Structure formats: C-alpha cells, structure tokens
Amino acid sequence: MIILTQTDTTVGFLSQNERELQTLKSRSSTKPFIKVYKNFKSLSLRIPQNKKNMLRRSKKTTFIVKNTAFRITQDSVNSQILRDMSWSYSTSANQSGKNYERDFCIKKADIIIEDKNGLHEGVSSSLLKINAKKVRKLR
C-alpha cells in the first residue's frame, strides 16, 4: 500500500513496503529510505544517551545513527490510517531525480490523504549524522 500525503516538510509517499517504493520511484535498491516513526517510543534504534533530548526537541530533522536514517514526526493530518501506523518508509513524492508532478503521484498512490491546504512541495528536512561523541550536518 502506497500512501500519498503532505508530510511535515514536503509531499511524500509512505509505505511499510520498501520494495514497492523502490519500484514506484525507479530507485536503486542500494539507496535506503528514511524510516519515519510517529513517536519517540516507537523508535527501535538505540540512541546515545547524551543525544536523546536533541532528538525529542527536533523539528523537521532526519537523523542517521549507525547507517540508519530516521525521523520522528507528529502528523498534523487527521487520518486514522496514519495514526495506526507506528512507522513507515518515507520518500519525496516524485520520480527519482525529478520534481513533484501531481498527476504522476495520484496515478501511483493507492491512498491519497489531503487536507484543506492541499499538497505542496516544501523544503526537505535537515540531515544530521550522530554518534555518542559528535553531530555532523549533512544537509
């Protein structure tokens, strides 16, 4: 199941099936997706103790810990489907290397979740690589 929705940063495809997203975007299987969690409690990774507060306070930020990219986000769209998912893979809603095209996205999505503000491209999230000793900004 592929969901098209407005994320906290831009229009995105969400799914719990990584292969479906790779096929949809014609994306290399070696390029990983960001895993989005609905809250800190759902996060299955072990985070360095001295970085936990930074994660809790972050807004529109993707973290990389031990080569795993993830975000914790509270969805503002009132959707039971999104509330029921504790995590999902996320990617921008476009073909790999291209800009957002509404027609392409609507044809490819199984479910479209849109509020009164519609779907619009925004700025991508910040990208930070963290470990117990340092934080490095990648984007």
Backbone as numpy.savetxt, mean C-alpha at the origin, in Angstrom:
# Nx Ny Nz CAx CAy CAz Cx Cy Cz
-9.05 -11.42 -5.93 -9.89 -10.24 -5.93 -9.00 -8.99 -5.93
-9.19 -8.13 -6.90 -8.46 -6.86 -7.02 -9.42 -5.73 -6.66
-9.00 -4.88 -5.72 -9.81 -3.75 -5.28 -9.15 -2.46 -5.76
-9.92 -1.59 -6.38 -9.46 -0.26 -6.78 -10.04 0.73 -5.78
-9.17 1.51 -5.13 -9.64 2.46 -4.13 -8.67 3.61 -3.97
-9.13 4.66 -3.35 -8.26 5.78 -3.00 -7.54 5.40 -1.72
-6.22 5.34 -1.75 -5.46 5.07 -0.54 -5.16 6.40 0.14
-4.41 6.38 1.21 -4.08 7.62 1.90 -3.15 8.51 1.08
-2.52 7.97 0.05 -1.61 8.77 -0.78 -2.09 8.94 -2.22
-2.49 7.87 -2.88 -2.87 7.94 -4.29 -3.89 6.85 -4.60
-4.30 6.73 -5.84 -5.20 5.66 -6.25 -4.41 4.36 -6.26
-4.99 3.30 -5.70 -4.23 2.06 -5.62 -5.06 0.83 -5.87
-4.34 -0.23 -6.27 -4.91 -1.57 -6.34 -4.52 -2.28 -5.06
-5.47 -2.97 -4.44 -5.22 -3.75 -3.24 -5.64 -5.19 -3.50
-4.87 -6.12 -2.97 -5.22 -7.52 -3.10 -4.41 -8.33 -2.09
-4.91 -9.48 -1.73 -4.11 -10.38 -0.90 -3.42 -11.42 -1.77
-3.57 -11.31 -3.08 -2.93 -12.22 -4.02 -1.86 -11.46 -4.82
-0.62 -11.67 -4.48 0.49 -10.97 -5.10 0.60 -11.28 -6.60
0.36 -12.52 -6.97 0.47 -12.93 -8.39 -0.56 -12.21 -9.27
-1.76 -12.04 -8.76 -2.79 -11.32 -9.53 -2.36 -9.88 -9.80
-1.77 -9.23 -8.81 -1.29 -7.86 -9.00 -0.14 -7.81 -10.01
0.76 -8.79 -9.95 1.87 -8.83 -10.91 1.35 -8.98 -12.34
0.40 -9.85 -12.53 -0.19 -10.06 -13.85 -0.92 -8.81 -14.32
-1.71 -8.23 -13.46 -2.49 -7.04 -13.79 -1.60 -5.90 -14.26
-0.48 -5.69 -13.58 0.39 -4.55 -13.89 1.51 -4.90 -14.86
1.59 -6.15 -15.30 2.69 -6.61 -16.16 4.02 -6.27 -15.49
4.13 -6.67 -14.25 5.27 -6.32 -13.41 6.15 -7.54 -13.17
7.44 -7.31 -13.08 8.39 -8.38 -12.83 8.11 -9.04 -11.48
8.27 -10.36 -11.42 8.03 -11.08 -10.18 9.13 -10.83 -9.14
10.23 -10.24 -9.56 11.32 -9.94 -8.63 11.09 -8.63 -7.88
10.17 -7.80 -8.36 9.90 -6.52 -7.70 8.77 -6.72 -6.69
9.06 -6.56 -5.40 8.05 -6.83 -4.38 7.01 -5.72 -4.25
5.89 -6.05 -3.64 4.82 -5.09 -3.37 4.90 -4.64 -1.91
4.30 -3.51 -1.64 4.20 -3.02 -0.27 3.04 -3.76 0.39
3.24 -4.16 1.62 2.17 -4.81 2.37 1.59 -3.77 3.32
0.29 -3.53 3.22 -0.37 -2.51 4.02 -1.16 -3.20 5.13
-0.94 -2.74 6.35 -1.65 -3.27 7.52 -2.63 -2.22 8.01
-3.76 -2.68 8.53 -4.78 -1.72 8.98 -4.47 -1.13 10.34
-3.61 -1.80 11.12 -3.20 -1.25 12.41 -1.88 -1.87 12.84
-1.29 -1.29 13.85 0.01 -1.73 14.33 -0.05 -3.16 14.88
-1.18 -3.52 15.46 -1.35 -4.86 16.04 -1.30 -5.96 14.97
-1.73 -5.66 13.76 -1.75 -6.64 12.67 -0.37 -6.92 12.10
0.56 -6.04 12.35 1.91 -6.15 11.78 2.58 -7.42 12.27
3.06 -8.22 11.33 3.65 -9.51 11.69 5.18 -9.47 11.76
5.78 -8.32 11.50 7.24 -8.19 11.55 7.71 -7.78 12.93
8.92 -8.13 13.23 9.54 -7.69 14.49 10.24 -6.35 14.22
9.83 -5.32 14.94 10.34 -3.97 14.76 11.32 -3.64 15.89
12.47 -3.02 15.57 13.38 -2.61 16.65 12.64 -1.75 17.68
12.86 -2.04 18.94 12.15 -1.37 20.04 12.26 0.16 19.96
13.45 0.65 19.62 13.66 2.10 19.60 13.04 2.78 18.39
12.40 2.04 17.49 11.75 2.62 16.30 10.23 2.50 16.33
9.67 1.85 17.33 8.23 1.61 17.37 7.41 2.89 17.44
7.84 3.85 18.24 7.09 5.11 18.33 7.09 5.84 17.00
8.19 5.81 16.28 8.26 6.45 14.97 7.22 5.83 14.02
7.10 4.50 14.06 6.11 3.82 13.22 4.69 4.20 13.61
4.41 4.26 14.88 3.06 4.59 15.35 2.63 5.99 14.94
3.56 6.92 14.95 3.26 8.33 14.64 3.31 8.67 13.16
3.83 7.78 12.37 4.06 8.09 10.95 2.76 8.25 10.18
2.81 9.13 9.21 1.69 9.35 8.28 2.27 9.29 6.87
1.59 8.58 5.99 1.98 8.48 4.59 3.45 8.09 4.42
3.86 7.06 5.16 5.24 6.61 5.13 5.29 5.09 4.96
6.15 4.64 4.06 6.42 3.22 3.86 7.76 2.92 4.51
7.82 1.81 5.23 9.05 1.39 5.91 9.57 0.11 5.29
10.88 -0.04 5.29 11.51 -1.29 4.88 12.30 -1.80 6.08
11.93 -2.99 6.54 12.63 -3.66 7.63 12.97 -5.05 7.14
14.25 -5.39 7.19 14.71 -6.71 6.74 14.19 -7.04 5.34
14.32 -6.10 4.42 13.92 -6.25 3.02 12.43 -6.52 2.81
11.61 -6.12 3.76 10.16 -6.21 3.63 9.57 -4.80 3.74
8.84 -4.38 2.70 8.24 -3.04 2.68 6.81 -3.13 3.20
6.45 -2.19 4.10 5.12 -2.19 4.67 4.72 -0.78 5.08
3.40 -0.61 5.22 2.81 0.63 5.73 1.71 0.27 6.70
1.47 1.17 7.63 0.33 1.03 8.54 -0.56 2.23 8.27
-1.80 1.96 7.89 -2.67 3.06 7.49 -4.09 2.84 8.00
-4.70 3.90 8.39 -6.11 3.89 8.76 -6.88 4.36 7.54
-7.69 3.49 6.93 -8.44 3.89 5.75 -9.55 4.86 6.12
-9.64 5.94 5.36 -10.68 6.92 5.61 -11.97 6.56 4.88
-11.90 5.67 3.91 -13.09 5.26 3.16 -13.89 4.29 4.04
-15.17 4.55 4.17 -16.03 3.74 5.00 -16.47 2.50 4.21
-15.65 1.45 4.28 -15.95 0.25 3.51 -15.76 -0.99 4.39
-16.79 -1.81 4.46 -16.71 -3.04 5.25 -15.65 -3.99 4.69
-15.48 -4.02 3.39 -14.47 -4.89 2.77 -13.08 -4.53 3.29
-12.75 -3.25 3.30 -11.43 -2.83 3.77 -11.28 -3.02 5.28
-12.34 -2.84 6.03 -12.26 -3.05 7.48 -12.01 -4.51 7.82
-12.53 -5.43 7.00 -12.38 -6.85 7.26 -10.99 -7.39 6.90
-10.25 -6.66 6.09 -8.91 -7.10 5.68 -7.88 -6.55 6.67
-7.15 -7.43 7.35 -6.15 -6.95 8.29 -4.87 -6.52 7.56
-4.66 -7.03 6.34 -3.53 -6.61 5.53 -3.86 -6.84 4.05
-3.11 -6.20 3.18 -3.21 -6.44 1.74 -1.95 -5.94 1.07
-1.68 -6.48 -0.11 -0.60 -5.94 -0.93 -1.15 -4.70 -1.61
-0.30 -3.71 -1.80 -0.74 -2.45 -2.39 0.22 -2.02 -3.49
-0.36 -1.41 -4.52 0.44 -0.84 -5.59 -0.36 0.29 -6.22
0.33 1.18 -6.88 -0.37 2.29 -7.53 -1.24 1.74 -8.67
-2.34 2.41 -8.91 -3.30 1.96 -9.92 -2.89 2.48 -11.29
-2.02 1.72 -11.93 -1.56 2.04 -13.28 -0.83 0.82 -13.84
-0.57 0.86 -15.14 0.28 -0.17 -15.70 1.71 0.16 -15.29
2.54 -0.84 -15.16 3.91 -0.63 -14.72 4.62 0.40 -15.60
5.11 1.46 -14.99 5.84 2.50 -15.70 4.98 3.56 -16.37
3.66 3.50 -16.21 2.76 4.47 -16.84 2.00 5.26 -15.79
1.29 6.29 -16.23 0.48 7.11 -15.34 -0.91 6.50 -15.15
-1.64 7.00 -14.17 -2.99 6.55 -13.86 -3.94 6.82 -15.02
-4.65 5.79 -15.45 -5.70 5.91 -16.47 -6.96 5.26 -15.89
-7.98 6.05 -15.67 -9.20 5.57 -15.03 -9.83 4.39 -15.77
-9.91 4.46 -17.10 -10.54 3.38 -17.87 -9.82 2.06 -17.68
-8.48 2.08 -17.74 -7.68 0.86 -17.54 -7.97 0.27 -16.16
-7.98 1.11 -15.14 -8.16 0.65 -13.77 -9.54 0.05 -13.53
-10.56 0.70 -14.07 -11.92 0.21 -13.88 -12.12 -1.14 -14.57
-11.50 -1.33 -15.74 -11.61 -2.62 -16.45 -10.92 -3.74 -15.68
-9.83 -3.43 -15.00 -9.02 -4.46 -14.34 -9.47 -4.80 -12.92
-10.19 -3.90 -12.27 -10.57 -4.11 -10.87 -11.83 -4.99 -10.76
-11.84 -5.84 -9.75 -13.03 -6.65 -9.44 -14.02 -5.85 -8.61
-13.48 -5.02 -7.70 -14.30 -4.19 -6.83 -13.75 -2.76 -6.87
-14.64 -1.78 -6.98 -14.23 -0.37 -6.99 -14.86 0.28 -5.76
-14.01 0.87 -4.93 -14.48 1.57 -3.73 -14.13 3.04 -3.92
-15.19 3.85 -4.02 -15.00 5.27 -4.30 -15.94 6.07 -3.42
-15.43 7.15 -2.84 -16.28 8.01 -2.04 -16.69 9.24 -2.84
-17.31 10.21 -2.19 -17.80 11.40 -2.90 -16.68 12.23 -3.53
-15.45 12.09 -3.05 -14.32 12.83 -3.60 -13.73 12.19 -4.86
-14.15 10.99 -5.18 -13.66 10.31 -6.37 -12.27 9.73 -6.17
-11.66 9.34 -7.29 -10.31 8.78 -7.29 -9.37 9.79 -7.92
-8.25 10.05 -7.28 -7.29 11.01 -7.83 -5.86 10.63 -7.44
-4.95 10.92 -8.35 -3.53 10.66 -8.09 -3.02 11.65 -7.06
-2.14 11.19 -6.24 -1.52 12.05 -5.25 -0.03 11.76 -5.20
0.62 12.34 -4.23 2.06 12.14 -4.04 2.28 10.79 -3.38
3.28 10.05 -3.85 3.56 8.75 -3.25 4.10 8.91 -1.84
4.08 7.84 -1.08 4.52 7.89 0.31 6.03 8.04 0.42
6.46 8.54 1.57 7.90 8.57 1.87 8.36 7.13 2.08
9.61 6.85 1.81 10.15 5.51 1.93 11.37 5.54 2.83
11.29 4.86 3.98 12.38 4.84 4.94 12.84 3.41 5.19
14.14 3.20 5.14 14.72 1.90 5.47 15.25 2.01 6.89
14.76 1.13 7.77 15.14 1.24 9.18 15.74 -0.07 9.69
16.63 0.07 10.65 17.11 -1.06 11.43 17.32 -0.55 12.85
17.90 -1.33 13.71 18.02 -0.94 15.12 18.90 0.28 15.31
19.81 0.55 14.38 20.76 1.64 14.58 20.46 2.90 13.78
19.92 2.77 12.58 19.76 3.97 11.77 18.50 3.93 10.90
18.18 5.11 10.39 17.06 5.31 9.48 17.62 5.97 8.22
17.31 5.41 7.05 17.80 5.98 5.80 16.60 6.29 4.89
16.51 7.54 4.45 15.41 7.95 3.57 15.76 7.58 2.14
14.90 6.79 1.49 15.10 6.38 0.11 14.25 7.19 -0.86
13.10 7.70 -0.41 12.21 8.50 -1.26 11.50 9.53 -0.42
